[in-house]
Amino acid sequence: MRATVLLGVVLAALLVGCGSGGDAQDQSTSTSADPGAPGPFFGQCGSVTDDEVVKAFAVPAFTMITRNSIGCEWEVAGFSGPSVSFSWYRGSPIARERSGSELIGRPAEDIELDGHPGFSAATESYLCEVGVQFGKDFMHWSVTYGDQPPPADPCAVAKQLAELTVERAQ
């Protein structure tokens, strides 16, 4: 009986050893690359309140506010009316967003907020965006005054809102 139990333990050990050897190595090479550490939690709308957006944007009120799982948008009525948007991208490269901005005529400049690299991109038509990277994630603020003369500098507004988000990141 002892010999049978001992033989069973030895066979089990051999099978476990064989089963985890080459297969584990093959699996690790066939899976996708480690996405890296996730960034912080930004909270709904980048942890920025509607009142803070109104104050920074320098408009009396927004006619529509949209909130969903990846961001928020504050809009003033009109086809090309002013708007502010916040987006949060998990596991997405900020370089793609930056190159997309440059591709459509918004030259990007390097910025840094509280030690986090990012970019600011603007056009002469009252539009500015700020993106800030956190590991493999990034958050993005976009400010446009549409076809109306801006009551505030769109890049100053985008940067101010981004700074609030960075300060409040958890």
C-alpha positions as CSV (number, residue, x, y, z in Angstrom):
1,M,0.0,0.0,0.0
2,R,2.9,2.4,0.9
3,A,4.6,1.6,-2.4
4,T,1.4,2.4,-4.3
5,V,0.9,5.8,-2.5
6,L,4.6,6.6,-3.0
7,L,4.4,5.7,-6.7
8,G,1.2,7.8,-7.1
9,V,2.9,10.9,-5.5
10,V,6.0,10.5,-7.7
11,L,3.8,10.2,-10.8
12,A,1.7,13.2,-9.8
13,A,4.9,15.3,-9.2
14,L,6.3,14.3,-12.6
15,L,3.0,15.2,-14.4
16,V,2.8,18.5,-12.7
17,G,6.4,19.2,-13.5
18,C,6.0,18.3,-17.1
19,G,2.7,20.2,-17.5
20,S,4.1,23.5,-16.3
21,G,7.4,23.5,-18.0
22,G,7.4,24.3,-21.7
23,D,3.7,25.3,-21.9
24,A,4.1,28.1,-19.5
25,Q,7.0,29.5,-21.5
26,D,5.0,29.2,-24.7
27,Q,2.0,30.9,-23.2
28,S,4.1,33.9,-22.0
29,T,5.5,34.5,-25.4
30,S,2.2,34.3,-27.2
31,T,0.3,36.7,-24.9
32,S,0.2,40.5,-25.5
33,A,2.7,42.8,-23.9
34,D,2.2,44.0,-20.4
35,P,0.1,47.2,-20.6
36,G,2.0,48.7,-17.7
37,A,0.6,50.2,-14.6
38,P,-2.8,51.8,-14.9
39,G,-3.1,55.5,-14.2
40,P,-5.1,57.0,-11.4
41,F,-8.8,57.4,-11.0
42,F,-9.9,60.8,-12.3
43,G,-13.6,60.7,-11.1
44,Q,-16.5,61.8,-13.1
45,C,-15.7,64.7,-15.5
46,G,-12.1,64.7,-14.3
47,S,-13.3,65.6,-10.7
48,V,-14.1,69.1,-12.0
49,T,-17.5,70.6,-11.2
50,D,-19.9,72.3,-13.7
51,D,-19.4,75.6,-11.8
52,E,-15.6,75.3,-12.1
53,V,-16.0,74.8,-15.8
54,V,-18.3,77.7,-16.2
55,K,-15.9,80.0,-14.2
56,A,-12.8,78.9,-16.2
57,F,-14.6,79.0,-19.5
58,A,-16.0,82.5,-18.8
59,V,-19.5,81.9,-20.2
60,P,-22.7,82.5,-18.3
61,A,-24.1,79.0,-18.6
62,F,-24.1,75.9,-20.7
63,T,-27.3,74.7,-22.5
64,M,-26.3,71.0,-22.5
65,I,-24.1,68.9,-20.4
66,T,-23.3,65.3,-21.4
67,R,-21.7,62.7,-19.0
68,N,-20.8,59.2,-20.0
69,S,-18.4,56.4,-19.1
70,I,-15.3,58.0,-20.7
71,G,-15.9,61.7,-20.3
72,C,-18.1,64.8,-20.2
73,E,-19.0,67.6,-22.6
74,W,-20.4,71.1,-21.7
75,E,-21.9,72.9,-24.7
76,V,-23.5,76.3,-25.4
77,A,-26.3,76.3,-28.0
78,G,-25.6,76.9,-31.6
79,F,-24.1,74.9,-34.5
80,S,-20.6,75.9,-33.9
81,G,-21.1,77.1,-30.3
82,P,-18.5,77.0,-27.6
83,S,-17.8,73.7,-25.8
84,V,-15.5,72.1,-23.3
85,S,-14.9,68.4,-23.1
86,F,-13.0,66.0,-20.8
87,S,-12.0,62.5,-21.9
88,W,-10.1,59.8,-20.0
89,Y,-8.3,57.1,-22.0
90,R,-7.2,53.8,-20.4
91,G,-4.4,51.9,-22.0
92,S,-4.3,54.2,-25.0
93,P,-1.1,56.0,-26.2
94,I,-1.1,59.7,-25.8
95,A,1.3,59.9,-28.8
96,R,-1.5,58.9,-31.1
97,E,-3.7,61.7,-29.8
98,R,-0.9,64.2,-30.2
99,S,0.0,63.1,-33.7
100,G,-3.7,63.3,-34.7
101,S,-3.8,66.9,-33.5
102,E,-0.7,67.8,-35.4
103,L,-2.0,66.0,-38.5
104,I,-5.1,68.2,-38.6
105,G,-3.2,71.5,-38.2
106,R,-2.8,71.8,-34.4
107,P,0.9,72.0,-33.7
108,A,1.6,70.4,-30.3
109,E,4.0,71.7,-27.6
110,D,5.4,69.7,-24.7
111,I,4.0,70.5,-21.3
112,E,4.4,69.0,-17.8
113,L,1.8,69.1,-15.0
114,D,2.9,68.1,-11.6
115,G,5.6,65.9,-13.0
116,H,3.4,64.3,-15.7
117,P,4.3,64.8,-19.4
118,G,1.8,65.9,-21.9
119,F,1.1,68.3,-24.7
120,S,-0.9,71.4,-25.6
121,A,-2.2,71.9,-29.1
122,A,-4.0,74.9,-30.5
123,T,-5.4,76.5,-33.6
124,E,-5.9,80.2,-34.4
125,S,-9.7,79.5,-34.5
126,Y,-10.2,79.6,-30.7
127,L,-9.5,75.9,-30.0
128,C,-7.0,74.4,-27.6
129,E,-6.5,70.9,-26.2
130,V,-4.3,69.6,-23.3
131,G,-3.4,66.0,-22.8
132,V,-1.5,64.6,-19.8
133,Q,-0.1,61.1,-19.5
134,F,-0.2,58.9,-16.5
135,G,1.6,55.6,-17.2
136,K,-0.3,53.9,-20.1
137,D,-3.3,56.1,-19.6
138,F,-4.0,59.8,-20.3
139,M,-6.6,62.4,-19.8
140,H,-7.6,65.1,-22.3
141,W,-9.3,68.5,-22.1
142,S,-10.5,70.3,-25.2
143,V,-11.8,73.9,-25.2
144,T,-13.3,75.6,-28.2
145,Y,-15.1,78.9,-28.6
146,G,-16.4,77.9,-32.0
147,D,-16.8,80.9,-34.2
148,Q,-17.2,83.4,-31.3
149,P,-14.4,85.6,-30.0
150,P,-13.2,84.0,-26.8
151,P,-13.8,85.7,-23.5
152,A,-10.8,83.7,-22.2
153,D,-7.7,82.2,-23.7
154,P,-8.7,78.6,-24.7
155,C,-5.3,77.2,-23.7
156,A,-5.3,78.9,-20.3
157,V,-8.8,77.4,-19.7
158,A,-7.7,73.9,-20.9
159,K,-4.6,74.0,-18.7
160,Q,-6.5,75.3,-15.7
161,L,-9.0,72.4,-16.0
162,A,-6.2,69.9,-16.5
163,E,-4.4,71.2,-13.4
164,L,-7.6,70.6,-11.3
165,T,-7.9,67.1,-12.7
166,V,-4.2,66.3,-11.9
167,E,-4.5,67.7,-8.4
168,R,-7.6,65.6,-7.7
169,A,-6.4,62.3,-9.3
170,Q,-6.7,59.4,-6.9
